[in-house]
């Protein structure tokens, strides 16, 4: 009986993994070498409108798309971790920005509670998310979360060329800081 239950459970996991893989886009967002499809003229956590020029460091921008800093613990953790590593990224001439569909007020509260000093950009209508082709269509039936992007990290030059992109198949997994730094270092 235990073997039958184990086999059924294994089959359910395999079916769920297969369905999940089928729903995941093969390639997320613009290709490396493409120009940014959106000007990033979004409000940050302080309500100031930012754009690529104002966001970039001397060598460019590390741009993260996250689902939500309100309810997604994986996004919260990634943002906290990259904020803690901001000095390593800035030492390489890059600044950091995180785009979510959260309203400015939510981003301001998160930044205050977690002592975040990187730019958190509000895209409440998912205009930038859609321009990048990152909207997660798996949530089309859920109005509360429809508009969230697949999590992706882009490394962008100051003139808007996508130089690198990193992502994982599951929203629960995020590229490690070391992987982001390796991509930046490889550009140098």
N, C-alpha and C positions, 0 to 999 in steps of 0.2 A: 504494500500500500504506500509506503514511504517513497519507494522508487517511482511509482506512478505520479504521486504528488510532485516530486522533484522534477520529473520529466515535464509535467504540465507547467510548472513554474518556469523552467528553463525555456520552454516554447513561448510562453508569454513574454519573457524578457527579450528573446530573439525577435519576436514579432514587433514589439514596441521599438526596439533598436532599429529594425529595418524600416518601419514606418517613419521614425524620426529622421533617419538618414535620407529617406526619399523626400521629405519635406524641406530638407536643408539645401539652399542654393549651392551649386557647384563652385561658384566664384562670387564673392560679395563685393559690391561697390565698383567704382571706377578702376581701370587697370593701372598698373604702375606705368608712369610716363605720361598719363593723362593729366589734364588741367582740372583743378577743382571745379565741380559742377555747380557750386553755390558760393557766394561771396562771404559767407559766414557772418553776415551783418545781423547778429543776434544779441539780445540783452544778456549780460552776465549777472552774477549773483547780486551785484550792487545796483542793477538797473541800467548800467551804461551799455550803449550799443557798441559792439566790437566788430572788427572785420579782420581779414587776414593780415593786413599790414600792421594793425595795432596789436595783434596777437602774437606775431612771429618774433622769434629771437633773430640774432644775426644770421644763423644758418637755416632757420625755419621753425616749424611747429610740429609737435607731436599731438595729433588730434584723435581723441577717443570718442566713439559713439557708445553710449551706455543706455540701457533700458530705462532705469529710473533710480534716482538717488533718494526717493521717498520710500519705496517698498522692496527694491531688489537688493538683497544682502550681498550678492556677488558684485554688483556694480558699486555698491558702497565700499566694499573691501578693496576693489581695484582702484577706486579713486583715492582712498586713504593711502594705499600702498604707493601709487605713483606720486602723490603729493609728498610723501616721505622721501622719495627718490628724486624730487625736483632738482636738488642741487647737482646731482650727477648729470641730469639731462641739460640743465642750464649751463653747466661747465663745458658742454659740447656745443653751446651756441643755439640751443633750441628752447622754446617755451612750450607750455602744455595747456591744452584746453580740452574740456569734456563737454560733449553735446548730449542732452537728454530732452525728452518731451515734457519734462517737469516745468511748472511755472517758476518765475523768478523767486517768489516767496519761499518755495520749497528749497530751491538751491541756496538761498541766503541762510535759511535755518540750518541746513546741512553744513554749510561752510562755517557757520558760527559754532555749532556744536562740535565739529571735528577739527577745527582750526585749519581749514583748507585755504591755501593762498594761491592755488592755480585757478585759472579761469573756468567757471562753470557756466555753460551757455544754455539758455532756455530756447527750445524749439517747440512751443506748445501746439502748433498746427502741423508739425512734422514736415515743414517745407524743406529744410536742409536734409532731413532724413530721407525724404522722397527724392530729392535731387541727386543724392548719392546712391539711390536704389537700395536702401538698407531696411525699409519698412518690413517688419516681420509679419507676413501675411497669415501666419498660423493663428493670429489673434483677431481675424476679421469678424468673428462672431462675438467678440467681447469688447464692447465700447469703452470699458474702463482702461483697458491696456492697448487697444488698437491704436497704432501710431508709434509703438516702441520699435527701435531698430534692432537688427542683429548687432551684437557688440563687435566692433572692429577698431583697430588702431592703425592710423595712417601717419606716416612721416612725410611732411610736406615742405617743399622749398619755399623761400620767401616770395617767389613769384608765382606760387600756386601749383607747381608740378608735384604730383604724387610720386614720391621716391621709394616708398616701401609701404606694405600693409601686412598686418598680422591679425589672425583671428583663429578661433577654435570652433569646432563643429557644435559643441554644446555651450549654451549661455552660462553654464556653471563653471566652465573652464576659461581662463583668460591668459593671454600671452604674459609670460614672466617679464619682470623689469629687465633681467639680464638679456632676454631675447630682443627687447626694444633697444637696449644700449648696443647690442651686437649689430643690429640693423643700422643704427646711427653711425657707429664706428666704421662699418663697411662702406658707408658713403663718403667718408673722409678721405 
